[in-house]
Amino acid sequence: MQIGLDFNLVEELVAGVDEVGRGPLCGAVVTAAVILDPARPILGLNDSKKLTEAKREALFDEIREKALSFCIARAEVEEIDRLNILHATMLAMQRAVEGLHITPKLALIDGNRCPKLAVPAAPVVKGDSQVPAIAAASILAKVTRDREMSAFELIYPGYGIGGHKGYPTPVHLEALARLGPTPIHRRSFAPVRVAWEARAGISDSLI
């Protein structure tokens, strides 16, 4: 259910929802939903991309400590390839809201569209820089996903995943062409599909 409203007028039991990882070529898309506690304000909340890594890490712990409720959810690579990235992102957002242990009166979603939810919802363009609860969600999602990418750096060395976090940088694209896709690469994304087909062609020529 979607509604239109002035989100600045809503003060309590509002869940902010955001995602991280729509653009990368590998890894899950990670979402978070956060209901902040007005009695326990958190200073410095902002779009996670505008904060330093150290600041995000500090706020990550503070949000988890002070929020009335939060849930971090995801859609896996297999779901992204099966559903497409938009539908997988909506599914992950739905999981995040449904995972809250307190039912919000309203869910404010970063962006221009909302997932299907059992509670009223409204999209907020650039919400992560306007709505504190969305900013908090963006921080939880980004820190979680960045940590996963750093772990994958150790499992799949040579791709630079810990640095570019899966985004299609020149370093990543070169490694993808040279080494081929890993199990965490999204085969429905064009650069990965091209690399996969190229590797398959090499294998066929060796038979």
C-alpha positions in Angstrom: 0.0 0.0 0.0 1.5 3.3 -1.1 0.5 6.8 0.2 1.5 10.3 -0.4 2.3 12.5 2.6 4.7 15.1 4.0 7.2 12.7 5.7 8.5 15.6 7.9 5.2 15.5 9.8 5.6 11.9 10.8 7.5 11.5 14.0 7.1 8.0 15.5 7.2 4.4 14.4 8.5 5.3 11.0 10.7 2.7 9.3 13.4 4.0 7.0 14.3 1.6 4.3 17.3 1.6 1.9 19.4 -0.7 -0.2 23.1 -1.1 -1.2 24.4 -3.1 -4.1 22.1 -2.6 -7.1 25.0 -1.6 -9.4 27.8 -4.1 -8.5 28.6 -7.1 -10.7 28.8 -9.5 -7.8 27.4 -10.2 -4.4 24.0 -9.9 -2.8 21.9 -6.7 -2.7 21.6 -5.8 0.9 18.8 -3.8 2.5 17.9 -2.5 5.9 14.9 -1.2 7.7 15.3 1.0 10.8 12.9 2.5 13.3 14.7 5.2 15.3 14.0 6.0 18.9 13.1 9.8 19.2 14.2 9.6 22.9 17.7 8.4 21.8 18.9 10.7 19.0 21.8 9.7 16.9 24.0 12.6 15.7 25.7 12.6 12.2 23.2 10.5 10.3 23.6 11.0 6.6 23.7 9.2 3.3 26.2 6.4 3.9 28.1 7.3 0.7 28.8 10.8 2.1 30.4 9.4 5.3 33.9 8.1 5.9 34.3 4.4 6.5 35.3 5.1 10.1 32.2 7.2 10.6 30.0 4.6 9.1 31.4 1.9 11.3 30.9 4.0 14.4 27.3 4.8 13.5 26.6 1.2 12.6 27.2 0.2 16.2 25.3 3.2 17.6 22.3 2.6 15.3 22.1 -1.1 16.3 22.3 -0.1 20.0 19.8 2.8 20.0 17.2 1.9 17.3 13.8 0.8 18.5 14.0 -1.9 15.8 16.1 -2.8 12.8 16.5 -5.6 10.3 19.1 -6.2 7.7 18.0 -8.4 4.8 19.2 -9.4 1.4 18.5 -11.0 -2.0 21.2 -13.4 -3.1 22.9 -13.6 -6.5 20.7 -16.5 -7.6 17.6 -14.4 -6.9 19.0 -11.4 -8.7 19.7 -13.5 -11.8 16.3 -15.1 -11.6 14.1 -12.1 -10.8 16.3 -9.2 -12.2 17.9 -6.6 -9.9 14.9 -4.4 -9.5 12.6 -7.1 -8.4 15.3 -8.7 -6.2 15.8 -5.3 -4.5 12.1 -4.9 -3.8 12.0 -8.4 -2.4 15.0 -7.7 -0.1 13.3 -4.5 1.1 10.1 -6.4 1.8 12.1 -8.9 3.9 13.8 -6.1 5.8 10.4 -4.4 6.8 8.8 -7.8 7.6 11.8 -8.6 9.8 11.3 -5.7 12.2 10.1 -6.9 15.6 7.9 -3.7 15.8 5.4 -3.1 13.1 5.9 0.5 11.8 3.0 2.8 11.1 4.7 3.9 7.9 7.7 2.8 5.8 9.6 5.5 4.0 11.6 4.0 1.1 14.6 5.6 -0.5 14.0 6.1 -4.2 11.1 6.5 -6.4 9.2 3.3 -5.9 8.0 1.0 -3.0 8.0 -2.7 -2.5 4.7 -4.4 -1.8 4.2 -4.1 2.0 1.5 -4.8 4.6 2.0 -1.3 6.0 1.6 2.1 4.5 4.6 3.2 2.5 5.9 6.2 0.5 8.9 6.7 -1.7 11.3 9.5 -0.9 13.8 10.5 -3.6 17.2 11.1 -2.1 15.7 10.1 1.2 19.0 8.9 2.6 20.1 12.6 2.9 16.7 13.9 4.1 15.2 11.3 6.4 17.3 10.1 9.4 15.7 6.7 9.5 16.5 6.1 5.8 20.1 7.4 6.4 20.4 4.9 9.3 19.2 2.1 7.0 21.7 3.1 4.3 24.5 2.9 6.9 23.5 -0.6 8.2 23.1 -1.9 4.6 26.4 -0.4 3.3 28.6 -1.5 6.3 27.1 -5.0 6.1 27.7 -5.4 2.4 31.2 -3.8 2.5 32.2 -6.3 5.2 31.0 -9.1 3.0 33.0 -7.8 0.0 36.1 -7.6 2.2 35.6 -11.2 3.2 35.1 -12.3 -0.5 38.5 -10.6 -1.3 40.1 -13.5 0.7 38.0 -16.2 -0.9 38.4 -14.9 -4.5 41.7 -13.1 -4.7 42.8 -11.3 -7.8 39.6 -9.4 -8.5 40.1 -6.5 -6.1 36.7 -7.0 -4.6 37.7 -5.6 -1.2 38.5 -2.3 -2.9 35.8 -1.8 -5.5 33.1 -3.7 -3.6 32.0 -5.4 -6.8 31.3 -2.3 -8.8 32.4 -2.4 -12.5 35.6 -0.5 -12.2 38.4 -0.9 -14.8 40.3 -3.1 -12.3 37.3 -5.4 -11.8 36.4 -5.6 -15.5 40.0 -6.5 -16.4 40.1 -9.2 -13.8 36.8 -10.5 -14.9 38.0 -10.8 -18.5 41.3 -12.4 -17.4 40.1 -14.8 -14.7 36.4 -15.3 -15.6 33.4 -15.0 -13.3 33.3 -16.4 -9.7 30.3 -18.1 -8.2 29.3 -14.7 -6.6 29.2 -12.9 -10.0 25.7 -12.0 -11.4 25.5 -13.8 -14.7 22.5 -11.7 -15.7 24.7 -8.6 -15.8 26.1 -7.9 -19.3 29.9 -7.7 -18.4 29.7 -11.0 -16.4 27.7 -12.7 -19.1 30.2 -11.6 -21.8 33.1 -12.9 -19.6 31.2 -16.2 -18.9 30.5 -16.8 -22.6 34.1 -16.0 -23.5 35.4 -18.5 -20.9 32.9 -21.1 -22.2 34.2 -20.5 -25.7 37.8 -21.1 -24.6 36.7 -24.3 -22.9 34.9 -25.5 -26.0 37.9 -24.8 -28.2 40.1 -27.0 -25.9 37.8 -30.0 -26.3 
